[in-house]
Amino acid sequence: MQKFNPSLQRILFLGLCFILLFLAYDILRYFIVPVLWACIITYMTWPMYKYIQRLCGEQRPNLSASIMISLVVLVVGLPLVFAIFMLQQEGRNLYFDLHRQLVSGNLSVPEFILNLPFVGQEINRIVLDINANPSGLTQTISLWVQGHLNYGRMVVGEISKNLIKICFVIFSLFFFYRDGQTILQQVSKALENIIGPRIHHYLETISDTTRAVVYGVGLTAIAQAILAGLSYFVAGVPNPMVLTIATFLLALIPFGTPVAYGAVSLWLFSHGQTIEAIGVMTWGVCIVSTSDNVIRPLVISGATQIPFLLIMFGVLGGIASFGLVGLFVGPVILAIMLAIWREWLHENTEVDIAVPKATLAHDLDDDSPPLH
């Protein structure tokens, strides 16, 4: 009986594994984003699930998972539906106000915008053209909309896809809650067989980074948007819900929050509401921006040693590459690379390099061998 060459067997086995992995990815790629969202939500709410599991009993995981999913839907779903309803109402009012101004021929732009260098004169010319023939602009917009109805169908299709993804997220949550501990142990064991014991350090890095981004960026953005939204309501700014949501989206980006409340303050000042403008700006500088320095240490508690620059690049690059889920995936990927870099520095202490404290290797242990 002919024996196969062990090297050839290994190559064939690796080729078969590669083909299976490729086919598995092609089958599961539509579910990657919902599963990632389910993982993030499970991680965020895992302490609460363990508390519910203790109340229901360790032998009733299905009941614990069902109760937890119901709580997630109530806590997240109901406010989201309410926000969408308010956004729809304010968006419709905003549309009617703009349409009324366009038709009346009294469209106006704040004086400070008209005085801007280079672009002020062009904006003034466009406004004068619109006021001179408002019906022509309305007809142009109608023709443009009719010629781009496919975009409307695309938007409807995207909304339907996102609703289906939400259903898959909820479906995945049930199994992650029920079997999360077993899944984590199996994944950790499999990665340990491939990478070695250092995988536990990488998993801790993923955990710390996710906590830093979810709590440090996500919760801070929510808190800053709510605080800024309160000032919008008090100042009587039109469409405050729309502006609050816009502030939340900008707050996800580093240094984006001052842009949000600063723009609202400038708009109030241009409309002669000087006191309201000063109030919004003062509240924004003293309360909204300062809350970042209070909330972030409370929710992160200094557990992670990830440079701010890396978090910023991870957030912005992750959103650009993966969409909203990239807000969490981007920093995690960069943090894993940083962990590998720091471990490589530990393992290569004989290399003649200097590592100042302000660099990406600032968390090297004090008792580690010096780097010459």
RODO-2510 file (C-alpha; in nm, 4 decimals, decimal comma):
residues 372
     n   res          X          Y          Z
     1     m     0,0000     0,0000     0,0000
     2     q     0,1469     0,3351    -0,1121
     3     k     0,2163     0,5874     0,1608
     4     f     0,1572     0,9595     0,1059
     5     n     0,4251     1,2127     0,1730
     6     p     0,3514     1,3862     0,5106
     7     s     0,4370     1,7265     0,3578
     8     l     0,1925     1,6668     0,0736
     9     q    -0,0757     1,5612     0,3220
    10     r    -0,0190     1,8778     0,5213
    11     i    -0,0417     2,0949     0,2092
    12     l    -0,3638     1,9219     0,0983
    13     f    -0,5112     1,9613     0,4457
    14     l    -0,4243     2,3328     0,4568
    15     g    -0,5692     2,3780     0,1073
    16     l    -0,8908     2,2067     0,2124
    17     c    -0,9120     2,4256     0,5244
    18     f    -0,8589     2,7387     0,3151
    19     i    -1,1344     2,6381     0,0725
    20     l    -1,3734     2,5605     0,3589
    21     l    -1,2930     2,8925     0,5274
    22     f    -1,3539     3,0787     0,2019
    23     l    -1,6862     2,9041     0,1455
    24     a    -1,7878     2,9604     0,5076
    25     y    -1,7082     3,3312     0,4754
    26     d    -1,9065     3,3545     0,1526
    27     i    -2,2057     3,1977     0,3291
    28     l    -2,1809     3,3941     0,6538
    29     r    -2,0640     3,7357     0,5307
    30     y    -2,4189     3,8729     0,5360
    31     f    -2,4434     3,7918     0,9073
    32     i    -2,1039     3,9252     1,0209
    33     v    -2,2286     4,2755     1,1077
    34     p    -2,5380     4,1536     1,3044
    35     v    -2,3181     3,9067     1,4954
    36     l    -2,0661     4,1814     1,5761
    37     w    -2,3469     4,4029     1,7078
    38     a    -2,4788     4,1111     1,9123
    39     c    -2,1295     4,0534     2,0572
    40     i    -2,0957     4,4209     2,1521
    41     i    -2,4408     4,4355     2,3140
    42     t    -2,3782     4,1086     2,4977
    43     y    -2,0473     4,2368     2,6321
    44     m    -2,2032     4,5645     2,7460
    45     t    -2,4941     4,3988     2,9242
    46     w    -2,3241     4,0817     3,0497
    47     p    -2,3083     4,1885     3,4182
    48     m    -2,6823     4,2585     3,4126
    49     y    -2,7484     3,9194     3,2503
    50     k    -2,5468     3,7410     3,5207
    51     y    -2,7597     3,9135     3,7843
    52     i    -3,0802     3,8008     3,6091
    53     q    -2,9373     3,4511     3,5757
    54     r    -2,8767     3,4351     3,9505
    55     l    -3,2360     3,5418     4,0149
    56     c    -3,3804     3,2857     3,7725
    57     g    -3,1405     3,0073     3,8636
    58     e    -2,8404     2,8608     3,6853
    59     q    -3,0515     2,5730     3,5498
    60     r    -3,2896     2,8007     3,3551
    61     p    -3,0701     2,9700     3,0918
    62     n    -3,3517     2,9981     2,8355
    63     l    -3,5658     3,2003     3,0761
    64     s    -3,2741     3,4244     3,1728
    65     a    -3,1862     3,4914     2,8089
    66     s    -3,5505     3,5660     2,7186
    67     i    -3,5899     3,8121     3,0066
    68     m    -3,2639     3,9836     2,9154
    69     i    -3,3629     4,0227     2,5492
    70     s    -3,6981     4,1693     2,6568
    71     l    -3,5179     4,4232     2,8749
    72     v    -3,2805     4,5187     2,5931
    73     v    -3,5710     4,5701     2,3533
    74     l    -3,7592     4,7813     2,6108
    75     v    -3,4617     4,9910     2,7173
    76     v    -3,3203     5,0445     2,3676
    77     g    -3,6160     4,9876     2,1367
    78     l    -3,8787     5,2132     2,2935
    79     p    -3,6557     5,5242     2,3212
    80     l    -3,5351     5,4592     1,9652
    81     v    -3,8924     5,4430     1,8317
    82     f    -3,9801     5,7608     2,0231
    83     a    -3,6711     5,9385     1,8862
    84     i    -3,7560     5,8316     1,5304
    85     f    -4,1123     5,9609     1,5750
    86     m    -3,9884     6,2964     1,7089
    87     l    -3,7293     6,3171     1,4314
    88     q    -3,9990     6,2524     1,1709
    89     q    -4,2207     6,5267     1,3152
    90     e    -3,9407     6,7824     1,3340
    91     g    -3,8048     6,6820     0,9932
    92     r    -4,1467     6,7396     0,8384
    93     n    -4,1777     7,0796     1,0081
    94     l    -3,8290     7,1715     0,8908
    95     y    -3,9194     7,0723     0,5337
    96     f    -4,2389     7,2833     0,5377
    97     d    -4,0522     7,5838     0,6807
    98     l    -3,7862     7,5654     0,4111
    99     h    -4,0491     7,5179     0,1411
   100     r    -4,2449     7,8178     0,2723
   101     q    -3,9353     8,0375     0,2649
   102     l    -3,8429     7,9261    -0,0856
   103     v    -4,1913     7,9871    -0,2270
   104     s    -4,2287     8,3249    -0,0562
   105     g    -3,9059     8,4541    -0,2071
   106     n    -3,7810     8,5722     0,1316
   107     l    -3,4981     8,3255     0,1815
   108     s    -3,2365     8,4862     0,4043
   109     v    -2,8856     8,3935     0,5138
   110     p    -2,7113     8,5259     0,8287
   111     e    -2,5003     8,8330     0,7667
   112     f    -2,1766     8,6752     0,8913
   113     i    -2,2071     8,4027     0,6253
   114     l    -2,2538     8,6623     0,3499
   115     n    -1,9385     8,8401     0,4750
   116     l    -1,7234     8,5283     0,4514
   117     p    -1,4252     8,5685     0,2176
   118     f    -1,4357     8,3952    -0,1228
   119     v    -1,7677     8,2148    -0,0700
   120     g    -1,9827     8,4953     0,0735
   121     q    -2,0431     8,6666    -0,2605
   122     e    -2,1314     8,3386    -0,4311
   123     i    -2,3793     8,2476    -0,1536
   124     n    -2,5359     8,5943    -0,1829
   125     r    -2,5748     8,5536    -0,5610
   126     i    -2,7428     8,2122    -0,5193
   127     v    -2,9854     8,3502    -0,2574
   128     l    -3,0766     8,6453    -0,4827
   129     d    -3,1406     8,4084    -0,7763
   130     i    -3,3633     8,1888    -0,5597
   131     n    -3,5643     8,4866    -0,4289
   132     a    -3,6011     8,6259    -0,7829
   133     n    -3,7496     8,3027    -0,9206
   134     p    -3,8594     8,0690    -0,6374
   135     s    -4,0942     7,8663    -0,8607
   136     g    -3,8034     7,7829    -1,0919
   137     l    -3,6098     7,6277    -0,8049
   138     t    -3,9154     7,4262    -0,6982
   139     q    -3,9543     7,2912    -1,0518
   140     t    -3,5830     7,2078    -1,0664
   141     i    -3,6026     7,0165    -0,7387
   142     s    -3,9126     6,8289    -0,8594
   143     l    -3,7389     6,7293    -1,1827
   144     w    -3,4311     6,6190    -0,9899
   145     v    -3,6407     6,4064    -0,7535
   146     q    -3,8272     6,2448    -1,0432
   147     g    -3,4986     6,1672    -1,2137
   148     h    -3,3542     6,0100    -0,8985
   149     l    -3,6438     5,7979    -0,7772
   150     n    -3,4115     5,4996    -0,7802
   151     y    -3,2331     5,6541    -0,4830
   152     g    -3,5619     5,6522    -0,2937
   153     r    -3,6074     5,2844    -0,3702
   154     m    -3,2503     5,2251    -0,2595
   155     v    -3,3186     5,4038     0,0711
   156     v    -3,6298     5,1902     0,1275
   157     g    -3,4262     4,8808     0,0485
   158     e    -3,1543     4,9830     0,2952
   159     i    -3,4149     5,0409     0,5675
   160     s    -3,5603     4,6945     0,5028
   161     k    -3,2137     4,5391     0,5189
   162     n    -3,1401     4,7128     0,8474
   163     l    -3,4677     4,5905     0,9977
   164     i    -3,3773     4,2354     0,8970
   165     k    -3,0315     4,2829     1,0508
   166     i    -3,1916     4,3987     1,3767
   167     c    -3,3978     4,0776     1,3818
   168     f    -3,0789     3,8728     1,3373
   169     v    -2,9111     4,0732     1,6145
   170     i    -3,1942     3,9906     1,8563
   171     f    -3,1920     3,6272     1,7456
   172     s    -2,8150     3,6050     1,7997
   173     l    -2,8421     3,7760     2,1377
   174     f    -3,0518     3,4916     2,2748
   175     f    -2,7822     3,2326     2,2016
   176     f    -2,4971     3,4595     2,3119
   177     y    -2,6660     3,5142     2,6475
   178     r    -2,7559     3,1489     2,6918
   179     d    -2,4291     2,9954     2,5673
   180     g    -2,1914     3,2929     2,5905
   181     q    -1,9617     3,1430     2,8535
   182     t    -1,9257     2,8167     2,6592
   183     i    -1,8658     2,9987     2,3298
   184     l    -1,5963     3,2183     2,4875
   185     q    -1,4192     2,9183     2,6411
   186     q    -1,4198     2,7292     2,3110
   187     v    -1,2934     3,0295     2,1127
   188     s    -1,0242     3,0977     2,3734
   189     k    -0,9121     2,7326     2,3675
   190     a    -0,9033     2,7218     1,9867
   191     l    -0,7017     3,0454     1,9638
   192     e    -0,4656     2,9201     2,2351
   193     n    -0,3967     2,6094     2,0264
   194     i    -0,3097     2,8313     1,7302
   195     i    -0,1319     3,1300     1,8865
   196     g    -0,0286     3,0065     2,2278
   197     p    -0,0794     3,1319     2,5844
   198     r    -0,0315     3,4939     2,4766
   199     i    -0,3853     3,4890     2,3332
   200     h    -0,5189     3,5548     2,6845
   201     h    -0,3325     3,8849     2,6872
   202     y    -0,4836     3,9746     2,3493
   203     l    -0,8321     3,8868     2,4710
   204     e    -0,7808     4,1131     2,7718
   205     t    -0,6732     4,3869     2,5303
   206     i    -0,9907     4,3368     2,3264
   207     s    -1,1968     4,3549     2,6452
   208     d    -1,0257     4,6728     2,7686
   209     t    -1,0503     4,8415     2,4296
   210     t    -1,4165     4,7535     2,3857
   211     r    -1,4906     4,8890     2,7324
   212     a    -1,2934     5,2066     2,6569
   213     v    -1,4771     5,2679     2,3296
   214     v    -1,8262     5,1586     2,4328
   215     y    -1,8273     5,3325     2,7681
   216     g    -1,5723     5,6070     2,7083
   217     v    -1,6921     5,7123     2,3612
   218     g    -2,0491     5,5816     2,3328
   219     l    -2,1825     5,6767     2,6754
   220     t    -1,9943     6,0056     2,6728
   221     a    -2,1494     6,0943     2,3362
   222     i    -2,4984     6,0121     2,4686
   223     a    -2,4452     6,2202     2,7827
   224     q    -2,3054     6,5161     2,5897
   225     a    -2,5909     6,5036     2,3364
   226     i    -2,8513     6,5009     2,6165
   227     l    -2,6828     6,7899     2,7980
   228     a    -2,6496     6,9923     2,4780
   229     g    -3,0087     6,9071     2,3815
   230     l    -3,1316     7,0550     2,7108
   231     s    -2,9706     7,3868     2,6211
   232     y    -3,1308     7,3743     2,2762
   233     f    -3,4765     7,3233     2,4293
   234     v    -3,4264     7,6026     2,6854
   235     a    -3,2921     7,8448     2,4216
   236     g    -3,5924     7,7755     2,1981
   237     v    -3,3901     7,6553     1,9009
   238     p    -3,6119     7,5193     1,6194
   239     n    -3,6061     7,1404     1,5707
   240     p    -3,4115     7,0625     1,8902
   241     m    -3,4443     6,6835     1,8482
   242     v    -3,2770     6,6949     1,5071
   243     l    -2,9964     6,9069     1,6513
   244     t    -2,9594     6,6746     1,9511
   245     i    -2,9175     6,3704     1,7250
   246     a    -2,6716     6,5657     1,5096
   247     t    -2,4782     6,6542     1,8279
   248     f    -2,4674     6,2845     1,9251
   249     l    -2,3252     6,1881     1,5845
   250     l    -2,0638     6,4641     1,6063
   251     a    -1,9813     6,3680     1,9657
   252     l    -1,8725     6,0246     1,8417
   253     i    -1,5933     6,2038     1,6563
   254     p    -1,3128     6,3539     1,8660
   255     f    -1,3556     6,7317     1,9048
   256     g    -1,6927     6,7139     1,7280
   257     t    -1,9113     6,8282     2,0192
   258     p    -1,7869     7,1924     2,0238
   259     v    -1,8665     7,2127     1,6525
   260     a    -2,2283     7,1169     1,7250
   261     y    -2,3124     7,3570     2,0065
   262     g    -2,0849     7,6235     1,8549
   263     a    -2,2843     7,6174     1,5297
   264     v    -2,6132     7,6444     1,7216
   265     s    -2,4745     7,9371     1,9206
   266     l    -2,3677     8,1159     1,6026
   267     w    -2,7117     8,0599     1,4502
   268     l    -2,8796     8,2133     1,7566
   269     f    -2,6391     8,5077     1,7514
   270     s    -2,7054     8,5716     1,3806
   271     h    -3,0809     8,5879     1,4534
   272     g    -3,0372     8,8507     1,7234
   273     q    -3,0800     8,6092     2,0193
   274     t    -2,7594     8,7186     2,1895
   275     i    -2,8476     8,6053     2,5425
   276     e    -2,9565     8,2605     2,4208
   277     a    -2,6399     8,2314     2,2107
   278     i    -2,4174     8,3175     2,5064
   279     g    -2,6122     8,0737     2,7257
   280     v    -2,5737     7,7838     2,4800
   281     m    -2,2024     7,8538     2,4331
   282     t    -2,1385     7,8921     2,8079
   283     w    -2,3339     7,5742     2,8884
   284     g    -2,1467     7,3903     2,6148
   285     v    -1,7998     7,4948     2,7302
   286     c    -1,8589     7,4642     3,1056
   287     i    -2,0925     7,1615     3,1212
   288     v    -2,1086     6,9658     2,7935
   289     s    -1,7367     6,9596     2,7127
   290     t    -1,6358     6,9264     3,0780
   291     s    -1,8609     6,6216     3,1217
   292     d    -1,6157     6,4264     2,9054
   293     n    -1,3506     6,4643     3,1760
   294     v    -1,5945     6,3422     3,4425
   295     i    -1,7749     6,0567     3,2645
   296     r    -1,4764     5,8984     3,0942
   297     p    -1,2724     5,8296     3,4132
   298     l    -1,5832     5,6982     3,5909
   299     v    -1,6759     5,4444     3,3230
   300     i    -1,3224     5,3426     3,2256
   301     s    -1,1556     5,3867     3,5688
   302     g    -0,8093     5,3941     3,4140
   303     a    -0,8207     5,0239     3,3236
   304     t    -0,6883     5,0690     2,9745
   305     q    -0,3549     5,2103     2,8586
   306     i    -0,4551     5,2916     2,5007
   307     p    -0,3284     5,6233     2,3606
   308     f    -0,5945     5,8759     2,2658
   309     l    -0,4487     5,9151     1,9167
   310     l    -0,4964     5,5431     1,8520
   311     i    -0,8567     5,5566     1,9728
   312     m    -0,9254     5,8563     1,7470
   313     f    -0,7735     5,6917     1,4386
   314     g    -0,9557     5,3672     1,5173
   315     v    -1,2927     5,5408     1,5532
   316     l    -1,2645     5,7541     1,2388
   317     g    -1,1009     5,4864     1,0238
   318     g    -1,3351     5,2158     1,1523
   319     i    -1,6457     5,4188     1,0649
   320     a    -1,5036     5,4925     0,7179
   321     s    -1,4204     5,1252     0,6534
   322     f    -1,6965     4,9269     0,8278
   323     g    -1,9794     5,1735     0,8887
   324     l    -2,1231     5,2358     1,2341
   325     v    -2,0004     4,9032     1,3721
   326     g    -1,6494     5,0213     1,2829
   327     l    -1,6817     5,2626     1,5753
   328     f    -1,5973     4,9601     1,7943
   329     v    -1,4156     4,7324     1,5485
   330     g    -1,1576     4,9916     1,4366
   331     p    -1,0114     5,0693     1,7817
   332     v    -1,0120     4,6993     1,8760
   333     i    -0,8073     4,6075     1,5679
   334     l    -0,5558     4,8847     1,6333
   335     a    -0,5389     4,7925     2,0029
   336     i    -0,4538     4,4312     1,9164
   337     m    -0,1773     4,5564     1,6882
   338     l    -0,0556     4,7775     1,9731
   339     a    -0,0551     4,4791     2,2112
   340     i     0,1537     4,2779     1,9632
   341     w     0,3913     4,5735     1,9245
   342     r     0,4370     4,6097     2,3017
   343     e     0,4915     4,2358     2,3442
   344     w     0,7501     4,2404     2,0655
   345     l     0,9323     4,5190     2,2498
   346     h     0,9336     4,3062     2,5657
   347     e     1,0708     4,0056     2,3774
   348     n     1,3411     4,2063     2,1972
   349     t     1,4928     4,4040     2,4824
   350     e     1,8382     4,3613     2,3414
   351     v     1,7566     4,5853     2,0453
   352     d     1,9251     4,9248     2,0733
   353     i     1,6183     5,1525     2,0787
   354     a     1,4964     5,4229     2,3127
   355     v     1,1322     5,4292     2,4202
   356     p     1,0179     5,7534     2,5852
   357     k     0,7123     5,7441     2,8106
   358     a     0,4989     5,9443     2,5674
   359     t     0,5149     5,6829     2,2928
   360     l     0,2907     5,3888     2,2177
   361     a     0,5038     5,1768     2,4499
   362     h     0,4417     5,3950     2,7553
   363     d     0,2952     5,1129     2,9630
   364     l     0,6021     4,8918     2,9742
   365     d     0,6579     4,7667     3,3279
   366     d     0,9066     4,9556     3,5400
   367     d     1,0748     4,6320     3,6437
   368     s     1,1280     4,5173     3,2853
   369     p     1,4880     4,5149     3,1514
   370     p     1,5942     4,8601     3,0309
   371     l     1,5997     4,9308     2,6584
   372     h     1,9382     5,0718     2,5609
***
